[in-house]
Amino acid sequence: MSDLGKIDRAFFDRHIAPNLGADRDDVAVGPTHGVDFGVIDIGGQALVTATDPLSILPALGLERAARFALDLVLADVAVSGVAPSHLSICFTLPEGMTDEEFATVWETIHAECADLGVAVVTGHTARYADPSHPWVGAATAMGVGDHDELVRPDGARPGDRLLLTNGPAVESVGLLSTLYGDSLELPDDVIAAAQDRLEEVFAVRDALTAAAAGPVRAMHDVTEGGLAGALNEMADGAGVRFAIDGDAVPMRPGVREVCDALEFDPWAATSCGSLVIAVDPNGVDDVRGALEDRDTPVAEIGRVETSGEEGSDVLVDGDRLEHPRVDPSWEAYADLAAGAADGTDS
């Protein structure tokens, strides 16, 4: 297990996968490393569910922080092509969070849920002595749909084309430049452009738009491990090869400069809000058009091929792209936070 971030595949396979409670026939998609959601069969319908921690960063502004935290949870259901419809949410609040601050967070979550058609069905809210920002709880999202309409995590097939919304590292760059812009020795216009990337961290509506425009074969949000991780997880799940054109991968304004300043690879850094979408060739124009109508940047970055002799893999301009295993934005965040705490630049 890495010191920071999610457990790796080896830890999952050794400790988690063999110990999943009762073996039930109604579990259609169970826990799998790198897969965003699970599926339960209920009376012939598919209940899609996903659980994530809640991160509230007050420095982003409480309303934006609450929207960001909620979208991260709901997106893991939305990438199935099923609209999230119900939410269970738990808050373990730090003592320093006031009633008024929590009310702002909660009212923002309510408004966004209402707009998306999501009902809060149960939860828990309390203050405790030890919790601190940003990790203030967890939530489980659910949605109900037809099994044959699910966008499965292992659904990519040879011949499919690969689309990418937004691009690498928009989340990590947006967050780090907003929280610690004063510590980055970059021009003001570059910092401003990087901070604008926070407007691109919301994926739920994009995922549902793409699925409706389809046919979409598979979809994955680009979170921990970044674009490199998402591509490898999708290819591995489907047992295929992804052939990527490196020059086709979009790099949003401010991303390259901030990543260079912090000395990490944008392809390996979390980019919540970005989606990798495997699309049937006949649906590429429809999916791209639907996303562009939402003013979402989208590019075709490659294709799905039959796996090579060594099994599933990802090739970028002919060279193998490895899963990063550890997301470098975690260390960058820790270094910048430590520098801010002691009054020095990292």
ABEGO torsion letter per residue (X at the ends): XBABEBBBAAAAAAAAAABAEBBBAABABBBBBGBABBBBBBGGBBBBBBBBBBBBBAAAEAAAAAAAAAAAAAAAAAAAGBBBABBBBBBBBBAABBAAAAAAAAAAAAAAAAAAGBBBABEBBBBBAABBOABAEBBBBBBBBBAAABBBAAABBBGBBBBBBGEBGAAAAAAAAAAAAAABBBBAAAAAAAAAAAAAABAAAAAAAAAAAOBBABBBBBBBGEAAAAAAAAAAAAGBBBBBBAAABBBBBGAAAAAAAAGBBAAABBBBGBBBBBBBAAAAAAAAAAAAAAGBBBBBAEBBBBBBAAEBBBBBGGBBBBBAGBBAAAAAAAAAAAAAAAGBBX
